[in-house]
Amino acid sequence: MSAIKVIGLVFCLLFAALWLLGLSFGVWLPDVLLAPRAKLAQTNVASGHSFQVIQYWNRVDFYTTELHVVSPTGTATVHVLDGDDSKSWLVGLRVDETNRIVLVTLGGGRERKVRY
């Protein structure tokens, strides 16, 4: 077997091992390598407020999930929903404009209520 094939095989095996190791800890390997901020939910309401649920690997152990609120005047606030969350692909997001409450349903049915 040529040296290039051996190096390629070693690289593939190492990559697969790292991928499986990350998954065993609950971390998606592309998140470790690239650290993207994933938008799990988004909505806008009649009052002009916009809401986004963002999740990213916190470079320590698991994921941080945040609610980003932007008011009609452009003021932005961030609320940490879970600083030690598991990987999610989407979450539930409901807004009660009358009471100015945002309800986010995280993985496992865990609900977080935020006043804005």
N, C-alpha and C positions, 0 to 999 in steps of 0.2 A: 504494500500500500504506500502511495506517495506521501511525502511530508505534508503537502497541502490538504490531502484528504484526512490525514490524522489530525491536523490542526482544526479543520472544519468540524470533524466529529467531536473533538474535545470541546470546541466552542458550543456546539449544539447541545451536548450533554450538560455542560455548565449552565447554559441558559435555561434548559428544562429543569434542572435542579433548583435554580434560583426561583423560577416561576412557581414550582410546587412548594418550595419553602415559604414564599410570600403568601400563597393561598392558604397554607396550613396555619399561618398566623392571622388570617383574615384580611390581608392586604393584597390588593390587586397589583401585580408587578408593574404594569405601565404607570400606575400612580406613583410608585416608588421612584421610577426612573424619570418621569416627566413632571410629577406633582401638579397636574391640572386642577382647576377649580371647576367641578361639575355642577351644572344647574339642574336641580332635581325637580323644581316646580317654579312656576311664575304666574302672576296674575296682576291685572290692573283693575282698579275700581272707579266708580263714577266720580268720587271726590278728587281724583287725580293722583292718589297714592299708588305706588307700585310695590310689589312684593316679590322677592326671589328667595328660594331656599338653595343655598350653595353648600357643597361638601368638598373637602379636600383632605388628603393624607397629611396629618400634622407633623410628620417627620419624627415622631417619637414611637407611638405604638399603634394607634388606630386612626380614626377619621374625626375631623371636627365638622359639625353641621351647624350652619348659621342661617338666620333669617335677616335678609337685607331689606330695609324699608326706605323708600325714597318718597318724601312728601311732595305736594304740588309745587312748593317753593324751591325744591332741589336739595333740601336738607336730607342727608343720608344717615341712617343709624343701623348698627349691626347688633343683633341679639344672638348669643351663643345658645343653641338649642341642646347640643350635646357635644362635649369636648372629647369624648372617648367612645364614639359611635362606631358601629359596624358599617361596612360598605353598603350603600343603597344606590339603586338605579333611578328611583323616583319615590316621591312621598306625596301624601295628601295635603292639600292647602285650601283652607276656607277662610273667608273674611266676613266678619259681622260688622258692617259699617256703622250700624246704629249704636253699638256698644264699643266700637273701635277696638275689636279683639281679632287677632289672627290665631287660627287653630291649625297646627301642623301635626300630622300623624306620621311619626317616624316608624322605622322597622319594628316588627313585633307588636304593632298597635299602640305603641307609646305615644301619648298626646302631650304636646307642649302648647300652652296658651300664652300669647304675648299681647300686651296692651300697647297700642301705638298712639 
